[in-house]
Amino acid sequence: MRIATWNINSIRARVDRAVDFLERADVDVLALQETKCKPEQFPFAPFEAAGYEVAAWGLNQWNGVAIASRVGLEDVREGFTAQPAFGKTGDPVVEARALGARCAGVDVWSLYVPHGRALDDPHYAYKLEWLEKLRLDAVGWLEVDPTAQVALLGDWNVAPFDTDVWDMAVFEGQTHVSAPERAAFNSFADAGYTEVSRQFIPDERRYTYWDYQQLRFPKNEVLRIDFAYTSPVLTGRVTGVTIDRDERKGKGASDHVPVILDLAD
């Protein structure tokens, strides 16, 4: 079984690339983030023509998550328990940032962790609360069923190690690399989950995100912020992880690339 995660940065703009990737990489389940559309705007037809069911959750042109599967799509969940809401003005909204579904016995979660914006911005506190509430749920799933196969996949918007950015000096005093964010990310390991991509991918192929601005891709000025945390039983099934750097090339590429997990039967 092959599962992938990809911040597609607008599914309507990149549906052809997404379906081509599924077929070329022989992916069974794809977790998508930043789809940037409501469910009624999602381009289901090309996925269905390729043999995939799709669950999608989106509220507007921001955020948005989806899961495409050709091995079953059951128990779809929009958001996790006590997922915090956010809003600087008006009533806070539970944003479309977490979508779960059971695919061939694996509880796949497509996660788009809040950015944080700046260390003194309310969005930063929201980010930390969001990660903590997700961790509590993740702990609870294993308490209920220690054999649960859970995959927490997506754009975590955290670079947990200095080696996950091209130049730490550039990020001094900014989000993604602060101690509280890194502690929140690493707390999932303390909860029994394993971030499997780092076990399989050598340093020279570790990056997942190149900003569109300032020629980041040609300069290879990059971040590693897309990850896959797996529960203990699922970790035992992981036989390899790859990052498809080539998906950052060519016209109309997303600024992120897919992370692909191979699982033993």
N, C-alpha and C positions, 0 to 999 in steps of 0.2 A: 504494500500500500504506500502511496506517495501523497504527502500533504504539503502544501505550500502556503506562504503568507506574502502579501504584496500590497503596499500602499500604492494604489493605482493613480491617485491624484486626478480624479474625474473619470468615472467609468464610461460616461457617454462620449468623452473625447478619445478613449483608448479601448473601447470594447473589442475592436479587431485585434489589437495587440494582446489583450487578455485571453481571448479564445485561441489565438495562434499559439500562445505560450502553453495553454492547457494541453493542446494537441501535440505540440512539438516535444514538450517535457513529459508527456504521459502522466499528468497529474490527476489524482483521483478526487482530491478535495482542495479547494482554494479559498483561503480567508482573505477578503479584500477590505481595505480601509480607505477612508477619504473618498468615498464614492460620489459625494457631492450631488445627491439627488434624492427625491422622495421615491418610495417604492413604485408609484404609478409612472414615474419617469425612467425607471431602470430598464435597460435594454435586455430583457429576458430572452427574446427570441433567438439571438445567435448562440447563447449558451444552451438553450433547449435543443436547438438543431444539432449541436455537438454532443448531446446526450447527457447534459447536466441539469439537475434541479437547482434552483437558486432561492435562497431566503435573503431578503434585503430589508434594512431599516435605515431610514433617513428622514429628516424633518425639513430640510431646506438645502441651499446650495453649499452649506458647510458640513463638515463631519461626514457621517454616513458609513455604514459597515454592511458587509454581505458575506455569504458563504455559498459557494457553488460546489456541488457534489454529484458524482456519478455512481456512488456506492450507498445511497440512501440519505435522507434528510429528515430527521425526526426530532421531536421535542424542541422546537425552535423557541428560543428565549430572547426577548428584547430587553437587554440590560440585566444586571445582576442584582441580587438582594441589597437593598439600601444604597444603590448607586446614587451618589450625590448629584444634586442639581446645581446649575450655575446661571447667574444673570446679574450683571452690574446694575441694570435698571429693570423695573417691573418684576414680575413673578419669576423666580428661578425655574429653569427648564432642565429636565433630565435629557441630556444630549444623546444622540445616536452614536455612541462610542463603544458599545459592547454588544455582540450578538453571538449567542450560543446555539449549537445544534448537534445532535448525535448522528454521526456518520460511521456506519459499519462498526458500531460499538465504541467509538471514540467521541468524547465530548469535546468538540472543537469550538474554541472561542476566538472570534475575530475582534481584536482590541485596538482602539485608537486612543491612546493615553493623551490627556490634555497636554498642551505645549508648555504652559507655565508663563510664557511671555517675558516676565522679568521677576527678579527675586522679591521685589516690593509690590508686585501686582497681585490683586486678589486671585487671579488665575493660577498663580503659583501655589497658594494655600489650597485651592480647589484640586490641583493636580496631586498634591500629597494626600489629601483626604480621599480622593478617588482611588489611588493606589492602595491605601490602607483598607478601604472597604472591600476592594477586590481581593486583597490578601485574606481578609477574614472569611470571605466566602470560599476561597480556595482551600483554606484550612478546614472549613466545615464540610466540604465535599469529601475530603479524605477521612474525616472523623466518622462520617456516616458510612462510607465504603472505602476502606484502605486499598481495595483493588481497582478503584475507579481509574479509567484511562482518560486523562484530561490533558488537553493541549491548549496552552495560553499563548496565542500567536498574534503578532502584529507589530505596529509602530509604537514602541514604548516611550519615545521622546526622552530617553535617558541614555547617556554614554557612560556606562558604569566604571570604565577604567580609562586612565590617561591615554592608553594606546588606542582607544576607540575614537579619538579625534586626531586630526592631522597636526595640530599645534595647540597645546594647552594654553599658551600665552594669549591666543586669540579669544579664548573662552573665559578668561579670568573675570569673575564677578557676574557671569551669565548663567542662564538656566542650562539644563541638561547635564551639567557636570558638578553641581553643588553637592555637598555632603549629604543633606537630607534626601535629595532625589536618589542618590546612589544607595543610601541606606534603605530607602523604600523599595528600590529594585531588588537589592540583595536579600530583602526580607522574605522573598518567595523561596529562595534557597533554604533559608532557615525553617520554612514551613514544609520542607520535604520535596520541593520541586527542583528540577535540574534544568539549567539553561543549556540545551544540548548543542547549539551551534558552535560554541567555543571549544567543545571537545573534539570536533571533527574538522574545523576549518583553520588552516594555517594562517599566521599573521598577515602574510602578503595578500590574502584574498578575503580579508575579514569585513570590508566595508559594505554598507548598504544604502548610503544616501549621499548624493552630490547635489547641492543647491544649484538652481538655475543661474543665479547671479554670479558675477565676477569670474566667469569661466572656471567654475569649481571642478567640473568634470575633466576638461583638458589638463588642468593643473593637478588633478588627483587630490584635491583638497576636500576631504571626505569625513563622514561620520559613520559609526556603527550604532544604530538605534533601533533596528528591527531584529526581534529575538523570538525564540521559541522555548518557553518553559513547559516541561512535561512532568506529569505525576510519576511516582516510582515505578508502577507497573508498565506504563507507557514508555518510560525511559529505557526499560529493559528491551523494548522492541526496536528502538532506534538503531539503525545500522549505518547511517551516514547522513550528513547535512551538506548541502552545497548552496552557494550564492551565485545567482545568474547575473554576473556583471554585464553581460552583453545586452541585457534589457535596458540599460541606460544609454545605449548607442542608438543612433538613427533619428529620423524625424519623428517628433511627437512622443518622445519617451517620457515616462514618469521620472520624477527626481529620486525615486526609490527603486530598488530592484528586488526580485523575489528571493526568499529564503525557502529552501526545499528540504523536507525531511523524508527519508526513506525508512519504512517500518517493515520488520519481519512479520510474516503471517502468524 
